[in-house]
Amino acid sequence: MKYPFNIRSSTFYLIASVATLLFSTSTLAAERVVFTYNIFRESVSVDELTSFAETGEASPRLNYYLNQTNQDPQTVRNVLTQELNASPVVLDRALNNPIGEFLLDRISQTIRTPSNRANRQALRSAIVLSASKDNRVSLIEILQNYPTTEVYVEGDRLAATYNQLSILIEGLQNILGSR
């Protein structure tokens, strides 16, 4: 039986994504987050951001960024830590179709690779990997699981992007009946 090219291609990408996740998560995960806000640009380590998300204590570098961009630390912390229930199987299926890819492309305008290439695939991997641990996804987990050493985040769009992500995940759960 011959399968159309897009089914074979999707299967290949799914297998390649899973293999990448399984064999390289410890060596290929984001170490730094580069926040951009208009022309302002600041880099913080994922460890600094994780510590901030967990404790509310901002490092001097992160505190500088928050002050320079007039961001409320508590709001940023809430956006980073708010969890969404999500089945990794449902996410994988939903994000590997044209609608899911369109939504990933939109979110990738805010969270992207340093080269601005393969954004969709990197984001899909980070989201599915985040959900695979506990059936929950948070923005800090996505940043921790992003499959490049650096991840670029458009700081001025972060809250709006998180809202898009939550609508996407909740809508997918409702449509596919996996709550």
C-alpha positions, 0 to 999 in steps of 0.5 A: 500500500502506498502512502501519500508523500505527506503521511510519510513525511509527517511520520518521518518528522515525528520519528525524527522529533522523538529520536531527537528528544530521546537522545539529546534532551540532556545535551541540547536544551536551552541554556540562555534566553535572549529577551528582546524588547524593541531594540533592547536585548538582554540575555539571561541563563535558563537557570536564572529564569528558572530560579526566578520562576520558582522563588520570585527572586530576580538575578541582577541581570534579570532585574535590570531587564525587567526595570529597563522594559517596565515589566512587572516581575510578578506578572512575568513570573505568573506567565512563566509558571502558569500551567496548562493541562496537556496530553503529549499524545494529543499535542503531538497529533494536533501540532502535526497538521496544517492548523497546528503548524499555523499556530506554531508559526504564530507563536514562533514569532515570539519564541524562536531559534537564534537563526530564525529557522526551524522555529516550528519544529523546535517549538513543537518539540519543546511543547511536547517534551514539556507535556511528556513529564506530567501532562502539563505545560508551562512557559518556563518548561518550554524554555527549559526544553527548547532544543537549541542552546539559545532561545530568543523571546520577544518580551513585549509579546510574551503575555499575548503569546502565552494567551495564544498558547493556552487557547491552543492547548485548551481548544485542542483538549476540548476538540480531541476529547482528552481532558 
